[in-house]
Amino acid sequence: YGRTGEGSRCTARLTAMVNRQRPGGHYDENATYASVMSYSSLRLMLSLGCASNMRLDIADVKLANVQSFLDRTLYMSMPEHFKDPTKALRLIRSLYGLKQSGALWSQCMKEWLFSLNFKRMCSDPSLYVCEWDSSDATTTPGRHTAGGTPGSGSAGAGNATSKKERVIVGVYVDDL
């Protein structure tokens, strides 16, 4: 609200009507699963962080489902308050309410973490780990070097003062 008490900004959320989506045409039935971190993986991650004296952070991704692009062309009818019902909206990004939005967001997050040199854990596909040598400032997450990628052991090898740094990211829907 503004200084005078009146609304200074209006917000609205456009959602899709999931009951009108048809499998095969609007989405692939096999592509609606989005992995989430298990409770035992969360406990293990917190225990490991406390035992290793790691800094623990939590983050919420705002508007997570609209960050990912759709894998097929979808159209949506105009909301009721628009005057021309003969027009339609072509969706480019995912929306809340689409059956495939969770899986598309999970894929988008996975590709972004891979671009930062994170590796996916075999035990839980929602856990990602990145390791690098702290003696080499160029091998932090997201930076590639000629000597190798973080965690490969080729950068900073032989340095007695080198220390392995580690970042562990657990993904639970839109929380990190």
Secondary structure, DSSP 8 states (H G I E B T S, - for coil): --TTSS--------B--GGG--BTTTB-GGG-------HHHHHHHHHHHHHTT------B-TTGGGGSEEEEEEEEE--TTSS-TT-EEEEEE--BT-TTHHHHHHHHHHHHHHHTT-EE-SS-TTEEEEEEETT-TT-STT--BTTB-TTSS-TTTT-TT--EEEEEEE-BTTB-
